[in-house]
Amino acid sequence: MKTLEILDKLIAFPTVSADSNLAIIDYVQDYLKTRGFETYHIPDNTGLKAGLFARIGPSDKAGVMLSGHTDVVPTTGQNWTTDPFKMTVSNGKAYGRGATDMKGYLASVMALADRASHANLTEPLKIAFSYDEEIGCVGIKSMIHHVEDTIGLPRCCFVGEPTLMQVAIGHKGKAALQAICHGMNGHSAMAPDFLNALHLACDFVTVLRDLQGDYALNGAQDPDYGVPYSTIHVGKMSGGMALNIIPERAVIDFEFRHLATDNPESIYARILAASREVCVAQQAQFPSAKIDVLQLNAYPALDTDVNDNIVPHACKLAQVSDITKVSFGTEAGYFSKHLGIPTIVCGPGSMDAQGHKPDEYIELSQLAECDAMLERLLGNISRQVDER
């Protein structure tokens, strides 16, 4: 089955992260099983989501892993001119939610799997398809510990997020946090006599902005990124019940994205210290002033050594000479940091131009480049059969 035919089927599964992905995992598992793959269904705690590991080829070798996620971002509020869950091909492009991020790559991997099932493999081909990547690499965080006892650790891993088929060796890590600011209820006519939780929150946001400025001026720098330093970003703040009631509680949702050279624990410690300083400034008048800072989720940075053998190997497969780093996070950091597997990111499509946008599409030429790269990879892990 060709890549475009598979992509048509994959896009038809509405695998928005908020919903179950079991149907697409069942489809992929059946597809791989019928081609001789050994498969492992890895469910989440709810039973509504699952990931998949698969392997084909000799079991006494480490082999190569190809990794991607099955979930997509929502289409709600976006103005699509095509049905987002029905692939439309026009002017050399395939349209549909997930075409670029990242079902185009999944389709190419599945097409390769079909060819691999007829090849004389000298080492195994391994596949990892996850869930809930779009909400912070949640799925692979639960799956990663099952790699070794199912399909075994590969010698290297290729994560197929869209890079326009460039080889990426790095991205920042991320932590998602929430600050709960505690004030005091009271009548707004006597506002100075009470601690306004929103005011406390604003003071904390100001301190976070100061921390961001310090990282920009004095923190580690990596010129390979468009923003070459670690960042702190406030995304949402809420609080209050009515205009004439002093808010007792305010909530701030924020994040930091860090270079691999910046220790995330140190950044978190600085944020906690900043929250205490804000409270101390208020506690002489309001002893109950308090900010609780919670880390909701995190994923590691990717920082593959440019001298690692996987880098020239990947460049040869992709037929590129330069390497890059990407601004967005991926699951690659889990394979690299948690399992010690040399990992790069390389896949079809452009995240900047197409990812998460209405009328998401992938260039058919990009799919062809990905197919060609994976075909070269298959040639490296198989031997030609003499049919004379």
Secondary structure as UniProt FT lines:
FT   HELIX           3..11
FT   TURN            17..18
FT   HELIX           22..33
FT   TURN            34..36
FT   STRAND          38..43
FT   STRAND          50..56
FT   TURN            59..60
FT   STRAND          64..69
FT   TURN            76..77
FT   TURN            84..85
FT   STRAND          88..90
FT   TURN            91..92
FT   STRAND          93..95
FT   TURN            97..98
FT   HELIX           99..103
FT   HELIX           104..116
FT   TURN            117..118
FT   STRAND          120..121
FT   STRAND          125..130
FT   TURN            134..136
FT   HELIX           138..143
FT   HELIX           144..146
FT   HELIX           147..150
FT   STRAND          156..159
FT   TURN            164..165
FT   STRAND          167..171
FT   STRAND          173..182
FT   HELIX           188..193
FT   HELIX           197..218
FT   TURN            223..224
FT   STRAND          231..239
FT   TURN            243..244
FT   STRAND          249..258
FT   TURN            260..261
FT   HELIX           264..283
FT   TURN            284..285
FT   TURN            287..288
FT   STRAND          290..299
FT   STRAND          302..303
FT   TURN            306..307
FT   HELIX           310..318
FT   STRAND          323..325
FT   HELIX           332..333
FT   HELIX           334..338
FT   STRAND          343..345
FT   TURN            351..356
FT   TURN            358..359
FT   STRAND          361..363
FT   HELIX           364..380
FT   STRAND          382..383
//
